[in-house]
Amino acid sequence: IQLTQSPSFLSASVGDRVTITCRASQDISRSLAWYQQKPGIAPRLLIYTASTLQSGVPSRFSGSGSGTDFTLTLSSLQPEDFATYYCQQLNNYPYSFGQGTKLEI
Amino acid sequence: QVQLVESGGGVVQPGRSLRLSCTASGFIFSRYDMHWVRQAPGKGLEWLAFISYDGSNKYYADSVEGRITMSRDNSENTLYLQMNSLAPEDTAVYYCARDFRWHDAFDFWGQGTMVTVSS
């Protein structure tokens, strides 16, 4: 299953609202996760099962979608949010990741 | 607290083999499915392999199937990734990750171990 994220690069400012899209090549129900990764650090789980916020993740992060179209929304960007974001499908093996969206200031 | 610590990375010549380890602590390792994920320099994440909590089921990415073997020793709380016939395109940081039971995600990741395949 291929996952296509858009955009691949995104420039924004502190306080902005941004949305990242992940499209699957086939129906994956709600078996989708979102991760944040900063340089040199392992990915951090943000959202699982498409829309459930992982414990400890700020509420400005939200996820939605089902089937083939999913979104990650950051409601008010904070300086620590500038990172690369990945979606991942866990509906079928082999699992797969999107190519990533780099969020830059 | 949950910890996953990878080891075994380094510089290896093309065609050689390497075994990576991931030592778990802070949770009951034998109850969790586990995964390996890699990331080539400057590239995205690539899922590599899965092993069930008891080692009875395994899945591999098409790109590495036949060259890698994932295993575990629940008595030692350790996960392994045996990699054979290494090629320069296997150069990456290798992460182990815990499967978030009954939820669709990986909830904890190790810090990664770097493997460089070069002559």
Backbone of each chain as ProteinMPNN parsed JSONL, in Angstrom:
{"seq_chain_A": "IQLTQSPSFLSASVGDRVTITCRASQDISRSLAWYQQKPGIAPRLLIYTASTLQSGVPSRFSGSGSGTDFTLTLSSLQPEDFATYYCQQLNNYPYSFGQGTKLEI", "coords_chain_A": {"N_chain_A": [[0.857, -1.176, 0.0], [0.662, 2.117, -0.985], [1.527, 5.263, 0.378], [0.863, 8.648, 0.038], [2.013, 11.706, 0.858], [1.083, 15.12, 1.204], [1.668, 18.63, 1.545], [5.119, 18.001, 0.434], [6.955, 19.711, 1.472], [6.609, 22.429, 3.696], [6.167, 25.721, 4.512], [5.752, 27.774, 7.277], [4.481, 29.902, 9.925], [4.933, 30.707, 13.415], [2.029, 30.197, 15.291], [0.394, 29.796, 13.118], [-2.134, 27.829, 11.436], [-1.927, 24.612, 10.224], [-2.254, 22.036, 7.741], [-1.677, 18.694, 6.915], [-1.776, 16.257, 4.443], [-2.509, 12.826, 3.844], [-2.642, 10.293, 1.572], [-3.868, 7.125, 0.805], [-3.173, 4.27, -1.282], [-5.071, 2.344, -1.399], [-8.074, 1.29, 0.315], [-7.697, 1.677, 3.744], [-9.156, 1.596, 5.985], [-9.277, 2.801, 9.218], [-6.693, 2.537, 9.94], [-4.249, 4.091, 10.569], [-1.406, 5.982, 11.458], [0.273, 8.86, 12.831], [3.439, 10.447, 12.957], [5.984, 12.439, 14.484], [9.145, 13.711, 13.68], [12.298, 14.822, 14.664], [15.533, 16.138, 13.712], [18.039, 13.673, 13.981], [16.786, 12.263, 15.978], [14.624, 9.692, 17.208], [11.442, 8.797, 15.71], [8.351, 10.137, 17.006], [5.31, 9.135, 18.342], [2.261, 10.58, 17.465], [-0.511, 10.479, 16.75], [-2.882, 7.865, 16.667], [-4.771, 5.187, 15.141], [-5.989, 6.814, 13.267], [-7.262, 9.116, 14.447], [-6.927, 9.357, 17.188], [-5.446, 10.896, 19.899], [-2.215, 10.499, 21.073], [-1.138, 9.785, 24.394], [0.074, 12.521, 26.252], [0.618, 14.133, 24.097], [0.253, 17.358, 22.772], [-2.92, 19.074, 22.603], [-3.256, 20.654, 20.362], [-2.613, 19.207, 18.171], [-4.295, 17.234, 15.803], [-6.077, 14.552, 14.229], [-7.709, 13.193, 11.343], [-9.994, 11.361, 9.222], [-10.607, 8.513, 7.034], [-10.6, 5.369, 5.322], [-9.219, 6.172, 2.429], [-8.23, 8.736, 2.62], [-6.63, 11.052, 4.674], [-5.926, 13.397, 7.312], [-3.617, 15.471, 9.069], [-3.698, 17.92, 11.447], [-2.368, 20.9, 12.709], [-3.158, 23.151, 15.044], [-2.257, 25.646, 16.03], [0.701, 26.681, 15.452], [3.651, 25.97, 17.269], [7.007, 26.864, 18.296], [8.433, 24.464, 18.744], [7.23, 22.67, 17.068], [8.241, 22.55, 14.556], [9.381, 20.354, 12.328], [9.72, 17.062, 10.84], [7.019, 15.255, 9.494], [5.363, 12.138, 9.436], [3.101, 9.858, 7.948], [1.685, 6.602, 8.539], [0.665, 3.426, 7.445], [-1.133, 0.744, 8.897], [-2.712, -1.307, 8.14], [-2.35, -3.498, 6.465], [0.218, -5.954, 6.022], [3.032, -5.647, 3.838], [3.733, -3.099, 6.211], [3.722, 0.477, 5.714], [5.183, 3.729, 5.164], [4.425, 7.203, 4.642], [6.13, 9.588, 2.509], [6.978, 11.704, 3.956], [6.615, 14.988, 5.425], [8.134, 17.988, 5.53], [8.164, 20.478, 7.831], [8.768, 23.757, 7.934], [10.114, 26.796, 9.292]], "CA_chain_A": [[0.0, 0.0, 0.0], [1.471, 3.348, -1.058], [1.0, 6.455, 1.037], [1.389, 9.879, -0.555], [1.778, 12.874, 1.688], [1.212, 16.433, 0.583], [2.817, 18.781, 0.655], [6.374, 17.429, 0.93], [7.573, 20.791, 2.244], [5.616, 23.402, 4.101], [6.701, 26.845, 5.279], [4.697, 28.387, 8.077], [4.938, 30.754, 11.021], [4.375, 30.421, 14.732], [0.642, 30.624, 15.39], [-0.376, 29.363, 11.948], [-2.826, 26.534, 11.392], [-1.463, 23.89, 9.038], [-2.838, 20.714, 7.496], [-0.905, 17.772, 6.089], [-2.66, 15.221, 3.906], [-1.935, 11.513, 3.526], [-3.577, 9.524, 0.739], [-3.482, 5.721, 0.625], [-3.488, 3.735, -2.609], [-6.278, 1.538, -1.259], [-8.789, 1.496, 1.573], [-7.019, 1.162, 4.93], [-10.056, 1.832, 7.11], [-8.708, 3.863, 10.053], [-5.42, 1.997, 10.424], [-3.233, 5.068, 10.203], [-0.738, 6.7, 12.54], [1.105, 10.018, 12.475], [4.622, 10.603, 13.783], [6.818, 13.63, 14.347], [10.557, 13.397, 13.844], [13.272, 15.91, 14.62], [16.827, 15.609, 13.246], [18.857, 12.878, 14.886], [15.965, 11.693, 17.049], [13.642, 8.716, 16.733], [10.078, 9.313, 15.568], [7.482, 10.207, 18.177], [3.918, 8.903, 17.977], [1.336, 11.676, 17.743], [-1.903, 10.095, 16.516], [-3.083, 6.492, 16.226], [-6.109, 4.875, 14.649], [-6.393, 7.966, 12.456], [-7.704, 10.353, 15.095], [-6.757, 9.315, 18.642], [-4.234, 11.581, 20.329], [-1.379, 9.731, 21.998], [-0.953, 10.403, 25.703], [1.17, 13.473, 26.356], [0.725, 14.973, 22.896], [-0.599, 18.543, 22.939], [-4.228, 19.013, 21.922], [-3.238, 21.395, 19.101], [-2.507, 18.197, 17.127], [-5.492, 16.431, 15.604], [-6.09, 13.745, 13.018], [-9.023, 12.8, 10.872], [-10.014, 10.619, 7.968], [-10.808, 7.069, 6.993], [-10.586, 4.882, 3.948], [-7.985, 6.49, 1.708], [-7.818, 10.137, 2.803], [-6.386, 11.374, 6.071], [-5.264, 14.672, 7.536], [-3.041, 15.868, 10.357], [-3.833, 19.366, 11.584], [-1.753, 21.578, 13.851], [-4.072, 24.289, 15.087], [-1.535, 26.887, 16.301], [2.082, 26.197, 15.48], [4.602, 26.41, 18.278], [8.377, 26.699, 17.774], [8.87, 23.074, 18.837], [6.512, 21.847, 16.1], [8.932, 22.522, 13.267], [9.921, 18.997, 12.278], [9.187, 16.286, 9.72], [5.872, 14.452, 9.892], [5.141, 10.948, 8.622], [1.962, 8.973, 8.185], [2.013, 5.169, 8.439], [-0.508, 2.545, 7.409], [-0.962, -0.512, 9.622], [-3.849, -2.143, 7.79], [-1.857, -4.731, 5.857], [1.658, -6.095, 5.828], [4.019, -4.871, 4.579], [3.402, -1.745, 6.621], [4.424, 1.471, 4.908], [5.168, 5.123, 5.603], [4.484, 8.239, 3.633], [7.483, 10.062, 2.24], [7.305, 12.745, 4.925], [6.352, 16.406, 5.179], [9.028, 18.805, 6.353], [7.531, 21.725, 8.221], [9.846, 24.706, 8.2], [9.732, 28.168, 9.637]], "C_chain_A": [[0.902, 1.238, 0.0], [0.747, 4.479, -0.357], [1.672, 7.677, 0.435], [1.003, 11.049, 0.322], [1.88, 14.141, 0.855], [0.907, 17.518, 1.609], [4.041, 18.057, 1.206], [7.127, 18.437, 1.782], [6.517, 21.852, 2.527], [6.308, 24.48, 4.936], [5.556, 27.523, 6.007], [5.323, 29.207, 9.193], [4.309, 30.314, 12.323], [2.965, 31.018, 14.797], [-0.228, 30.217, 14.228], [-1.104, 28.049, 12.219], [-2.383, 25.849, 10.108], [-2.113, 22.513, 8.972], [-1.946, 19.936, 6.55], [-1.843, 16.639, 5.69], [-1.89, 13.951, 3.609], [-2.994, 10.723, 2.77], [-3.035, 8.116, 0.53], [-3.94, 5.204, -0.731], [-4.662, 2.755, -2.594], [-6.868, 1.765, 0.126], [-8.028, 0.862, 2.737], [-7.863, 1.374, 6.188], [-9.529, 3.012, 7.941], [-7.343, 3.457, 10.619], [-4.254, 2.889, 10.02], [-2.711, 5.773, 11.449], [0.052, 7.876, 11.969], [2.251, 10.122, 13.478], [5.282, 11.937, 13.481], [8.272, 13.196, 14.525], [11.398, 14.661, 13.71], [14.639, 15.337, 14.277], [17.582, 14.857, 14.328], [18.107, 12.195, 16.005], [14.968, 10.724, 16.442], [12.268, 9.364, 16.579], [9.303, 9.23, 16.88], [6.053, 10.031, 17.703], [3.053, 10.078, 18.4], [-0.114, 11.199, 17.792], [-1.937, 8.626, 16.121], [-4.546, 6.263, 15.885], [-6.755, 6.116, 14.036], [-6.676, 9.245, 13.236], [-7.506, 10.392, 16.602], [-5.404, 9.9, 19.023], [-3.478, 10.71, 21.331], [-1.222, 10.507, 23.309], [0.264, 11.329, 25.701], [1.346, 14.388, 25.172], [-0.225, 16.164, 23.044], [-1.864, 18.491, 22.083], [-4.274, 19.857, 20.648], [-3.025, 20.45, 17.905], [-3.838, 17.448, 17.021], [-5.397, 15.686, 14.283], [-7.506, 13.393, 12.638], [-8.879, 11.972, 9.608], [-10.313, 9.155, 8.152], [-10.803, 6.645, 5.535], [-9.266, 5.152, 3.265], [-7.453, 7.884, 1.985], [-7.784, 10.532, 4.275], [-5.713, 12.74, 6.172], [-4.724, 14.761, 8.955], [-3.115, 17.378, 10.393], [-3.12, 19.827, 12.851], [-2.452, 22.923, 13.949], [-3.363, 25.617, 15.304], [-0.065, 26.522, 16.513], [2.896, 26.834, 16.599], [6.022, 26.164, 17.744], [8.853, 25.248, 17.76], [8.195, 22.152, 17.82], [7.212, 21.757, 14.748], [9.785, 21.258, 13.211], [9.424, 18.344, 10.994], [8.099, 15.357, 10.239], [5.654, 13.308, 8.899], [3.801, 10.314, 8.967], [2.419, 7.535, 7.963], [0.712, 4.376, 8.376], [-0.177, 1.224, 8.093], [-2.148, -1.441, 9.334], [-3.413, -3.495, 7.252], [-0.338, -4.75, 5.887], [1.94, -6.226, 4.333], [3.507, -3.483, 4.957], [4.208, -0.756, 5.779], [4.235, 2.858, 5.503], [4.998, 6.033, 4.394], [5.901, 8.77, 3.518], [7.917, 11.181, 3.185], [6.924, 14.136, 4.46], [7.243, 17.202, 6.115], [8.394, 20.16, 6.581], [8.627, 22.693, 8.673], [9.295, 26.069, 8.574], [9.845, 29.04, 8.398]], "O_chain_A": [[1.776, 1.392, 0.853], [-0.468, 4.638, -0.474], [2.897, 7.737, 0.333], [-0.177, 11.347, 0.506], [2.672, 14.218, -0.084], [0.011, 17.365, 2.439], [4.005, 17.553, 2.328], [7.852, 18.064, 2.705], [5.65, 22.128, 1.698], [6.954, 24.181, 5.941], [4.515, 27.811, 5.416], [6.539, 29.203, 9.379], [3.282, 29.635, 12.336], [2.735, 32.167, 14.419], [-1.454, 30.278, 14.32], [-0.736, 27.277, 13.105], [-2.453, 26.436, 9.029], [-2.469, 21.915, 9.987], [-1.515, 20.447, 5.517], [-2.606, 16.131, 6.511], [-0.741, 14.004, 3.169], [-4.102, 10.513, 3.265], [-1.885, 7.936, 0.128], [-4.961, 5.64, -1.262], [-5.183, 2.382, -3.646], [-6.233, 2.359, 0.997], [-7.747, -0.336, 2.724], [-7.352, 1.337, 7.308], [-9.355, 4.108, 7.409], [-6.904, 3.975, 11.647], [-3.391, 2.496, 9.235], [-3.466, 6.111, 12.361], [0.442, 7.887, 10.801], [2.069, 9.916, 14.678], [5.159, 12.486, 12.386], [8.587, 12.408, 15.417], [11.233, 15.451, 12.781], [14.885, 14.156, 14.527], [17.742, 15.344, 15.448], [18.722, 11.605, 16.894], [14.52, 10.902, 15.309], [11.966, 10.36, 17.237], [9.561, 8.38, 17.733], [5.623, 10.701, 16.765], [3.103, 10.519, 19.548], [-0.845, 11.476, 18.743], [-1.109, 8.182, 15.325], [-5.43, 7.025, 16.277], [-7.927, 6.408, 14.273], [-6.374, 10.339, 12.76], [-7.885, 11.375, 17.24], [-4.36, 9.464, 18.539], [-4.05, 10.243, 22.316], [-1.18, 11.737, 23.313], [1.337, 10.969, 25.216], [2.14, 15.327, 25.227], [-1.387, 15.985, 23.407], [-1.867, 17.934, 20.985], [-5.258, 19.778, 19.912], [-3.234, 20.847, 16.758], [-4.431, 17.075, 18.034], [-4.731, 16.126, 13.347], [-8.392, 13.304, 13.488], [-7.807, 11.89, 9.007], [-10.28, 8.623, 9.262], [-10.979, 7.464, 4.633], [-8.291, 4.436, 3.495], [-6.318, 8.187, 1.616], [-8.758, 10.372, 5.01], [-5.027, 13.182, 5.251], [-5.29, 14.21, 9.899], [-2.647, 18.048, 9.472], [-3.254, 19.224, 13.916], [-2.351, 23.746, 13.039], [-3.832, 26.638, 14.799], [0.346, 26.114, 17.599], [2.842, 28.04, 16.84], [6.213, 25.347, 16.843], [9.595, 24.847, 16.862], [8.551, 20.977, 17.721], [6.811, 20.968, 13.893], [10.767, 21.112, 13.938], [8.786, 18.991, 10.164], [8.244, 14.748, 11.299], [5.748, 13.492, 7.685], [3.417, 10.243, 10.135], [3.415, 7.287, 7.284], [-0.218, 4.617, 9.145], [0.9, 0.658, 7.903], [-2.535, -2.252, 10.176], [-4.032, -4.518, 7.548], [0.313, -3.709, 5.792], [1.159, -6.858, 3.622], [2.923, -2.78, 4.133], [5.24, -1.106, 5.206], [3.279, 3.128, 6.23], [5.375, 5.685, 3.275], [6.766, 8.443, 4.331], [9.088, 11.56, 3.21], [6.911, 14.429, 3.264], [7.125, 17.105, 7.336], [8.12, 20.899, 5.635], [9.314, 22.46, 9.668], [8.174, 26.435, 8.221], [9.57, 30.238, 8.46]]}, "seq_chain_B": "QVQLVESGGGVVQPGRSLRLSCTASGFIFSRYDMHWVRQAPGKGLEWLAFISYDGSNKYYADSVEGRITMSRDNSENTLYLQMNSLAPEDTAVYYCARDFRWHDAFDFWGQGTMVTVSS", "coords_chain_B": {"N_chain_B": [[10.394, 3.113, 33.229], [9.586, 2.744, 29.774], [12.098, 1.46, 27.733], [14.089, 1.13, 24.857], [16.939, -0.114, 23.487], [19.125, -0.046, 20.941], [21.845, -1.864, 19.436], [24.981, -2.851, 17.909], [25.458, -1.803, 15.422], [27.582, -0.328, 12.855], [30.492, -0.005, 10.734], [30.564, -1.86, 7.814], [31.699, -4.131, 5.326], [30.613, -4.375, 1.89], [28.556, -7.15, 1.075], [29.029, -8.541, 3.391], [27.866, -9.723, 6.65], [25.696, -8.753, 9.39], [24.603, -8.453, 12.742], [22.056, -6.975, 14.466], [21.014, -5.787, 17.679], [18.374, -5.287, 20.049], [17.647, -4.169, 23.092], [15.25, -4.467, 25.567], [13.466, -2.779, 28.184], [11.584, -1.966, 31.149], [9.02, -2.776, 30.57], [6.808, -5.591, 29.986], [8.324, -7.52, 28.008], [7.813, -9.91, 26.636], [5.162, -9.864, 26.013], [4.647, -8.271, 23.893], [4.368, -7.489, 20.434], [6.895, -6.733, 18.006], [8.917, -4.486, 15.98], [11.173, -3.66, 13.256], [12.55, -0.769, 11.837], [13.974, 1.283, 9.329], [16.089, 4.06, 8.361], [17.468, 5.69, 5.817], [20.261, 7.903, 5.27], [19.16, 11.212, 5.309], [16.736, 10.488, 4.236], [13.358, 9.043, 4.165], [11.274, 7.082, 6.445], [11.418, 3.547, 6.579], [9.646, 0.667, 6.859], [10.691, -2.502, 8.019], [10.467, -5.119, 9.256], [8.549, -7.471, 11.183], [7.784, -9.14, 14.253], [5.94, -11.439, 16.085], [4.724, -11.526, 19.51], [5.509, -13.929, 20.649], [7.265, -14.899, 18.87], [6.287, -16.511, 16.863], [5.163, -15.638, 14.513], [6.169, -13.855, 11.635], [6.893, -11.097, 9.511], [8.18, -9.583, 6.555], [9.624, -6.794, 4.796], [9.357, -6.459, 1.261], [11.643, -5.512, 0.059], [13.803, -6.437, 1.477], [13.392, -9.063, 2.042], [14.462, -12.377, 2.416], [17.054, -11.685, 2.829], [17.205, -10.801, 5.395], [16.659, -11.69, 8.842], [14.49, -11.752, 11.465], [14.419, -12.095, 14.969], [13.828, -13.138, 18.386], [14.588, -13.154, 21.892], [12.937, -13.896, 24.508], [13.563, -14.452, 27.11], [15.776, -12.989, 27.555], [14.959, -10.475, 27.041], [15.383, -9.36, 24.516], [15.665, -8.329, 21.157], [16.413, -9.233, 17.796], [18.1, -8.525, 14.688], [19.153, -10.055, 11.966], [21.243, -9.456, 9.327], [22.125, -10.11, 6.042], [24.375, -10.36, 3.206], [24.98, -7.617, 2.754], [24.527, -4.374, 1.283], [25.522, -1.208, -0.203], [23.156, 0.338, -0.235], [21.867, -0.424, 2.026], [22.765, 1.13, 4.007], [21.958, 2.958, 6.791], [20.086, 4.319, 9.586], [19.004, 2.131, 12.004], [16.09, 1.296, 13.616], [14.459, -0.167, 16.419], [11.093, -0.862, 17.331], [8.22, -0.707, 19.393], [5.17, -2.444, 19.139], [2.048, -0.968, 19.412], [-0.125, -2.309, 21.321], [-3.202, -3.572, 20.198], [-3.839, -1.247, 19.052], [-3.395, 0.882, 16.283], [-0.348, 1.525, 15.669], [3.123, 2.427, 16.405], [4.367, 2.631, 19.519], [6.623, 3.113, 21.121], [10.03, 3.83, 20.489], [13.415, 2.885, 19.833], [16.651, 4.523, 20.141], [18.065, 4.177, 17.9], [20.512, 2.616, 15.713], [23.407, 3.055, 13.829], [24.158, 1.826, 10.657], [26.663, 1.395, 8.372], [27.436, 0.626, 5.149], [30.185, -0.028, 3.433], [33.106, -0.136, 1.413]], "CA_chain_B": [[9.899, 3.637, 31.969], [9.899, 1.917, 28.614], [13.342, 1.777, 27.022], [14.569, 0.239, 23.811], [18.311, 0.299, 23.184], [19.722, -0.815, 19.85], [23.299, -1.948, 19.379], [25.485, -3.732, 16.866], [25.748, -1.096, 14.182], [28.972, -0.012, 12.583], [30.884, -0.008, 9.326], [30.722, -3.235, 7.329], [31.968, -4.185, 3.887], [29.542, -4.971, 1.069], [28.531, -8.613, 1.019], [29.175, -9.129, 4.72], [26.667, -9.832, 7.483], [25.694, -7.996, 10.647], [23.441, -8.718, 13.589], [21.681, -5.893, 15.361], [20.257, -6.172, 18.861], [17.535, -4.263, 20.682], [17.381, -4.629, 24.455], [14.069, -3.797, 26.087], [13.287, -2.712, 29.632], [10.482, -1.116, 31.587], [7.726, -3.371, 30.23], [6.866, -7.045, 29.844], [8.731, -7.674, 26.603], [7.242, -11.129, 26.037], [3.752, -9.651, 25.689], [4.531, -7.286, 22.822], [4.919, -7.617, 19.088], [7.965, -5.755, 17.8], [9.226, -4.156, 14.589], [12.374, -2.926, 12.87], [12.347, 0.286, 10.845], [15.252, 1.927, 9.04], [16.042, 5.373, 7.734], [18.708, 6.038, 5.131], [20.631, 9.315, 5.524], [18.389, 12.229, 4.6], [15.533, 9.897, 3.621], [12.224, 8.765, 5.022], [11.221, 5.855, 7.226], [11.09, 2.321, 5.845], [9.347, -0.489, 7.705], [11.46, -3.659, 7.572], [10.146, -6.455, 9.733], [7.66, -7.669, 12.332], [7.771, -10.428, 14.911], [4.912, -11.508, 17.108], [5.219, -11.531, 20.885], [6.118, -15.219, 20.973], [8.167, -15.283, 17.793], [5.689, -17.503, 15.979], [4.82, -15.003, 13.238], [7.102, -12.842, 11.151], [6.674, -10.53, 8.187], [9.318, -8.792, 6.108], [9.445, -5.96, 3.616], [9.804, -7.098, 0.015], [12.975, -5.017, -0.316], [14.858, -7.115, 2.239], [13.03, -10.464, 2.285], [15.484, -13.312, 1.969], [18.375, -11.238, 3.312], [17.168, -10.495, 6.812], [15.887, -12.554, 9.716], [14.181, -11.142, 12.757], [14.198, -13.095, 16.011], [13.769, -12.579, 19.721], [14.842, -14.014, 23.042], [12.125, -13.286, 25.568], [14.224, -14.646, 28.411], [16.796, -11.931, 27.644], [14.315, -9.2, 26.66], [16.19, -8.859, 23.402], [15.23, -8.477, 19.774], [17.562, -9.288, 16.898], [17.92, -8.423, 13.247], [20.29, -10.595, 11.244], [21.249, -8.921, 7.957], [23.136, -10.776, 5.219], [24.637, -9.807, 1.866], [24.732, -6.176, 2.872], [24.867, -3.54, 0.137], [25.569, 0.211, 0.193], [21.811, 0.879, -0.023], [21.419, -0.793, 3.374], [23.274, 2.152, 4.93], [20.81, 3.603, 7.415], [19.867, 4.142, 11.019], [18.042, 1.053, 12.226], [15.329, 1.461, 14.842], [13.441, -1.12, 16.837], [9.908, -0.154, 17.799], [7.213, -1.561, 20.03], [3.814, -2.377, 18.598], [1.077, -0.451, 20.377], [-1.098, -3.409, 21.338], [-4.616, -3.357, 19.885], [-3.99, 0.058, 18.412], [-2.61, 0.915, 15.051], [0.787, 2.442, 15.781], [4.302, 2.017, 17.157], [4.313, 3.642, 20.571], [7.957, 3.441, 21.623], [11.118, 3.583, 19.552], [14.762, 3.047, 20.339], [17.368, 5.705, 19.646], [18.618, 3.822, 16.594], [21.915, 2.272, 15.567], [23.797, 3.377, 12.462], [24.873, 0.822, 9.885], [27.259, 1.945, 7.164], [27.982, -0.424, 4.292], [31.167, 0.641, 2.58], [34.395, -0.815, 1.31]], "C_chain_B": [[10.355, 2.729, 30.83], [11.195, 2.406, 27.969], [13.648, 0.691, 26.01], [15.946, 0.748, 23.402], [18.892, -0.625, 22.123], [21.253, -0.819, 19.964], [23.687, -2.852, 18.216], [25.785, -3.071, 15.544], [27.225, -0.818, 14.029], [29.228, 0.014, 11.097], [31.162, -1.451, 8.908], [30.922, -3.202, 5.823], [30.804, -4.777, 3.119], [29.699, -6.488, 1.001], [28.636, -9.294, 2.367], [27.839, -9.142, 5.455], [26.835, -9.022, 8.756], [24.463, -8.401, 11.436], [23.246, -7.547, 14.528], [20.887, -6.459, 16.534], [19.449, -4.981, 19.36], [17.147, -4.809, 22.055], [16.257, -3.79, 25.051], [14.055, -3.818, 27.609], [12.091, -1.823, 29.937], [9.102, -1.608, 31.205], [7.918, -4.876, 30.057], [7.074, -7.368, 28.365], [7.999, -8.828, 25.919], [5.777, -10.978, 25.659], [3.55, -8.758, 24.459], [5.12, -7.761, 21.495], [5.932, -6.492, 18.892], [8.25, -5.587, 16.308], [10.637, -3.591, 14.471], [11.997, -1.962, 11.744], [13.716, 0.892, 10.559], [15.033, 3.257, 8.329], [17.412, 5.677, 7.135], [19.0, 7.519, 5.358], [19.829, 10.274, 4.659], [17.11, 11.733, 3.966], [14.449, 9.63, 4.647], [12.336, 7.427, 5.74], [10.806, 4.687, 6.344], [10.856, 1.197, 6.838], [10.06, -1.714, 7.125], [10.87, -4.998, 7.975], [9.298, -6.407, 10.994], [7.907, -9.044, 12.92], [6.717, -10.39, 15.992], [5.541, -11.698, 18.48], [5.953, -12.823, 21.255], [7.053, -15.725, 19.888], [7.572, -16.211, 16.761], [5.312, -16.946, 14.607], [5.814, -13.911, 12.896], [6.657, -12.361, 9.774], [7.875, -9.648, 7.854], [8.929, -7.93, 4.926], [9.998, -6.683, 2.389], [11.249, -6.738, -0.296], [14.1, -5.773, 0.372], [14.556, -8.6, 2.467], [14.06, -11.378, 1.658], [16.874, -12.941, 2.456], [18.382, -10.934, 4.798], [16.325, -11.519, 7.564], [15.72, -11.856, 11.05], [13.911, -12.252, 13.76], [14.156, -12.39, 17.354], [14.088, -13.628, 20.753], [14.104, -13.379, 24.212], [12.74, -13.469, 26.953], [15.291, -13.58, 28.659], [16.249, -10.56, 27.293], [15.028, -8.549, 25.476], [15.614, -9.271, 22.061], [16.474, -8.47, 18.896], [17.143, -9.041, 15.453], [19.216, -8.891, 12.595], [20.2, -10.122, 9.801], [22.417, -9.537, 7.188], [23.278, -10.07, 3.873], [24.377, -8.307, 1.828], [25.259, -5.421, 1.658], [24.885, -2.08, 0.573], [24.186, 0.811, 0.466], [21.189, 0.444, 1.301], [21.955, 0.179, 4.419], [22.103, 2.961, 5.469], [20.942, 3.554, 8.931], [18.768, 3.104, 11.171], [17.41, 1.236, 13.603], [14.529, 0.197, 15.142], [12.286, -0.311, 17.435], [8.91, -1.141, 18.376], [5.858, -1.352, 19.373], [2.864, -1.943, 19.706], [-0.114, -1.409, 20.364], [-2.531, -2.951, 21.13], [-4.896, -1.966, 19.327], [-3.071, 0.084, 17.204], [-1.515, 1.96, 15.157], [1.98, 1.73, 16.412], [4.469, 3.053, 18.261], [5.657, 3.997, 21.192], [9.004, 2.992, 20.612], [12.448, 3.659, 20.302], [15.412, 4.272, 19.732], [18.011, 5.44, 18.292], [20.087, 3.462, 16.655], [22.273, 2.426, 14.092], [24.576, 2.222, 11.85], [25.37, 1.487, 8.607], [27.896, 0.808, 6.378], [28.895, 0.239, 3.279], [32.458, -0.162, 2.564], [35.528, 0.129, 1.726]], "O_chain_B": [[11.373, 2.044, 30.924], [11.367, 3.594, 27.697], [13.486, -0.5, 26.273], [16.097, 1.907, 23.015], [19.121, -1.811, 22.36], [21.857, 0.101, 20.514], [22.846, -3.525, 17.619], [26.313, -3.711, 14.635], [28.017, -1.04, 14.944], [28.295, 0.052, 10.294], [31.907, -2.168, 9.576], [30.376, -2.341, 5.132], [30.076, -5.609, 3.658], [30.801, -7.023, 0.886], [28.366, -10.489, 2.484], [26.828, -8.646, 4.959], [27.943, -8.656, 9.149], [23.406, -8.662, 10.862], [24.143, -7.174, 15.283], [20.188, -7.464, 16.409], [19.8, -3.825, 19.122], [16.41, -5.789, 22.16], [16.308, -2.56, 25.039], [14.562, -4.747, 28.239], [11.646, -1.037, 29.101], [8.108, -0.936, 31.482], [9.044, -5.368, 29.992], [6.123, -7.472, 27.59], [7.615, -8.724, 24.754], [5.206, -11.878, 25.043], [2.418, -8.519, 24.038], [6.203, -8.343, 21.439], [5.843, -5.439, 19.524], [7.878, -6.427, 15.488], [11.217, -3.11, 15.444], [11.237, -2.297, 10.835], [14.538, 1.002, 11.468], [13.966, 3.537, 7.783], [18.386, 5.892, 7.857], [18.084, 8.301, 5.612], [19.819, 10.164, 3.433], [16.458, 12.473, 3.23], [14.591, 9.943, 5.829], [13.351, 6.737, 5.653], [9.949, 4.826, 5.471], [11.764, 0.816, 7.576], [10.044, -1.942, 5.916], [10.774, -5.912, 7.155], [9.328, -5.442, 11.758], [8.201, -9.998, 12.199], [6.614, -9.412, 16.734], [6.73, -11.992, 18.601], [6.885, -12.818, 22.059], [7.572, -16.838, 19.971], [8.282, -16.661, 15.862], [5.16, -17.704, 13.648], [6.242, -13.145, 13.759], [6.113, -13.128, 8.979], [8.498, -9.052, 8.733], [8.033, -8.271, 4.154], [10.98, -7.42, 2.475], [11.995, -7.549, -0.845], [15.236, -5.753, -0.102], [15.384, -9.316, 3.029], [14.478, -11.181, 0.517], [17.77, -13.784, 2.493], [19.448, -10.821, 5.402], [15.411, -12.129, 7.009], [16.69, -11.428, 11.675], [13.249, -13.238, 13.438], [14.417, -11.191, 17.446], [13.892, -14.824, 20.537], [14.597, -12.435, 24.828], [12.449, -12.697, 27.866], [15.662, -13.3, 29.799], [16.999, -9.585, 27.253], [15.242, -7.337, 25.453], [15.148, -10.394, 21.867], [17.461, -7.798, 19.198], [16.009, -9.305, 15.053], [20.241, -8.214, 12.663], [19.198, -10.359, 9.127], [23.561, -9.486, 7.639], [22.416, -9.293, 3.463], [23.645, -7.806, 0.974], [26.289, -5.772, 1.084], [24.321, -1.744, 1.614], [24.057, 1.698, 1.309], [20.101, 0.898, 1.654], [21.626, 0.057, 5.599], [21.352, 3.572, 4.709], [21.789, 2.849, 9.481], [17.721, 3.2, 10.53], [18.104, 1.319, 14.617], [13.987, -0.434, 14.234], [12.484, 0.779, 17.972], [8.781, -2.269, 17.899], [5.456, -0.223, 19.089], [2.884, -2.496, 20.806], [-0.992, -1.321, 19.505], [-3.009, -2.046, 21.814], [-6.049, -1.569, 19.156], [-2.078, -0.641, 17.15], [-1.706, 3.121, 14.793], [1.874, 0.599, 16.886], [4.689, 4.23, 17.974], [5.807, 5.089, 21.739], [8.888, 1.943, 19.978], [12.585, 4.398, 21.276], [14.812, 4.973, 18.917], [18.451, 6.37, 17.615], [20.821, 3.931, 17.526], [21.532, 1.982, 13.215], [25.525, 1.708, 12.443], [24.589, 2.071, 7.856], [28.783, 0.115, 6.876], [28.449, 0.965, 2.39], [32.846, -0.778, 3.556], [36.696, -0.261, 1.706]]}, "name": "protein", "num_of_chains": 2, "seq": "IQLTQSPSFLSASVGDRVTITCRASQDISRSLAWYQQKPGIAPRLLIYTASTLQSGVPSRFSGSGSGTDFTLTLSSLQPEDFATYYCQQLNNYPYSFGQGTKLEIQVQLVESGGGVVQPGRSLRLSCTASGFIFSRYDMHWVRQAPGKGLEWLAFISYDGSNKYYADSVEGRITMSRDNSENTLYLQMNSLAPEDTAVYYCARDFRWHDAFDFWGQGTMVTVSS"}
